[in-house]
């Protein structure tokens, strides 16, 4: 870990547990993608628990990917890491289709900066945290559209979300043809969404 990546949060661990709880074991073939992987905590945890899964992870930051690769090899996990900006649609064709797409993208509006813990601002990269105040769902919009093209019919899209943006994110997913389901974290905050495609 270094200051190129976020320190994993308990809510992200809950997201991983939710994904695993929804997997039908034994798993034979399962292709998983994590978008904006940072330290790699999501794909590494998933690969360790679902050994047969084919796990991919992408990030715009090469420095973050280097941390993720080190973590993956230290924990004996094989993950397909790719350096790629998901906001740039021309990159999408570099990725295949998946059964599970997961993302904990940047979602903190810049205006929230003042209320944040000094250690977060000092030791964690702004690129992994902040979004413009006027477009807080920037990454959710792009990833939802990507998922429409790259999620297998029976697959699921999982998001970690901002606690105040649950309804807005649900609306976005519904308008793009998904059936979203929201879940609270252990602090009773709206924190994650799982979506399948409408049949
Ligand atoms: N939950 C994190 C925080 O408040 C933010 C994580 C993120 O932006 N994806 O620090």
Boltz pocket constraint, residues with backbone or C-beta under 6 A from the ligand:
constraints:
  - pocket:
      binder: B
      contacts: [[A, 9], [A, 104], [A, 105], [A, 106], [A, 107], [A, 108], [A, 120], [A, 128], [A, 129], [A, 130]]
      max_distance: 6.0
